[in-house]
Amino acid sequence: DQLSNLAVRVIVSSAGCKALNDAKDQLSNLAKVVQLPPLGHQERVGVLNSALATVAGGQIHVNEMLAGLVAKEDAGSPLYLLAAVNEIKARVRDNGDVYAAADDANGFPDTLPDLFASVFERLERRYGTTLVAEATTLMAASRAGLREDEVLWLLQQTTSLQNMPPSEWESLRTELEPYCWPIERLPGDPVLCFFQGQLAAAAMRRYANTAAERRGQHLRLCSMFSDPSLEPTHRGVWEVLWNMLKGEAWHGLRCHLTDPRVHALMWNEDTQVDLANLWEALVKGEISAANARSTKRVPGPDGAMVPPPRVPPRRRRDLVAEYDRLAETAPPSPDDVLTPDVYRELMADFLAWSNQPGEASFVLRMLSEAKGDAADLAAVSVNFKLGRCLGRQGLHLEAEETLRRALAAEQLLVGAETPMVAEIVTEICKVKLDEGDLEMAGQLAAHAVSVWEAAEAAGYEEADVNTIVVALVRLADICDELNRTTAAEAAYERSLERLEYMLGPDHPEVAEHLGMMANSYKNHAEWEKAEFCYCRALAFAHRFTGPQSLHISHFYNALAELHRAQGDLPHAQALYQRALQVIETVL
């Protein structure tokens, strides 16, 4: 794997799930799927020998004593062998009889679900059904595991377990630990969290098989983590949100997601996708709840059963309006950083990021109107974001007016060569592109590049190489559209110099950029320059993706098109054939 710092190889080991199948379909041939067969006989023996080497002084010899276990239907699954090993260790620990434990192991169920059932049966005989059921389902219901003291507190809230000695839970915890994530591999508080989703699912099927039972366990966790006496933490708030979602407590979930303090705590780069998913689930849940209400019948004025009064479901705009009302009365944070206006702007940022420009504009427009003609940095930020959202909605005139107002204020307050000026100019450029005004868009793109370069010289961190490269490529693309070949090529070459300086000549982004430059040169009939760029990109693809990849076929095809455009048909045909051979090999 000669990848060094050029790329990241992601390896996913899974028994299969919808998300993985969707990712595989999306990636198509870019993903290499390796189907791992069940463990062979010798592999099973090796796993068991290694796992049982320290049990009873190494007295258990797999080939002689566990032939029946090795031959089980699901013994080719490492998880089956893990559960079997844990059961053997438990029997040796409890009885001290190695041969009896081996005989029991040879009689284990053939399949993993049945083996899990026998694990639960043994635990029930030892600790009682209630304790095992409560402990395992609570752990399975949590989003990211529970601390030992949290599990103990929850168990003691169960009527039949109020007088349970803590030692009983500690003993059961020891039995469950082999199925949990190692404590040292989990960030934050040490928690008990099932490593295998199959065991968590098996516990839920056995002890909380109905939807009402599962919701009940989720809502118990929600109640514990939302205790007002607890200090709000990232983990605690996530557990509340997760368990409200799973418990279908839509009213509570709405109250939390529209709470500005909750949003300020959860809206960051690490959790923004999860937060967006929660909003989507809430909107769908509100609609589902409204539909369920409409199917019921209630007594009417004359005693007859009639449909209830229609209550329309809350849409996203309604939820955002509710958040806005709450932001008005939300107390500022102790350090005065989070004020009502900041809470609103955070929500607008989230909505814009999650591709909801209409709702983001709704919040930002109210903020902008409240600020009026104030020329301060907060007003610049709000108007910049509002103009960007308006542009994404196709409201070009209002977007340009708003952005130019922000630009004038920024230049007046800070100066004409700041990153914010460059960003505002870039947004106005995008508006002009959408309007089809290429001439003005080209002037704005050139202005944005000059401002970014001035900001880089002034030492602004935001003016990094990648940002300037993006600005140069945008300028080059517009110049291409305007048929200004010299300016387009100059912008591409300047961006290539910066990319090579930042990443080195052998990097995937450099190869991709060379492909763009080659297309530009080809469009301008600069055949030699185009072929040089394509060949450099092709050489990179050979080195780092191998001779049989779709990247290789893409560049062969591009070179063939280049020679066909020059009238060199024999050379073009040979390159087309090579591209086709690669595609047939890959597919």
VENRAZI-V727318 format. One record per helix or strand of 3 or more residues. SS is the DSSP state (h for helix, s for strand). FROM is the first residue (numbers start at 1). TO is the last residue. If there is no record, write none. Layout:
SS;FROM;TO  SS;FROM;TO
//
This chain:
h;18;30  h;41;52  h;55;58  h;62;65  h;67;70  h;78;95  h;98;106  h;112;127  h;129;141  h;148;156  h;159;161  h;166;179  h;183;185  h;197;207  h;211;225  h;234;246  h;250;257  h;260;266  h;272;294  s;297;299  s;305;307  h;316;329  h;340;353  h;357;371  h;377;392  h;396;413  h;419;435  h;438;458  h;465;481  h;485;503  h;508;523  h;527;545  h;550;565  h;569;586
//
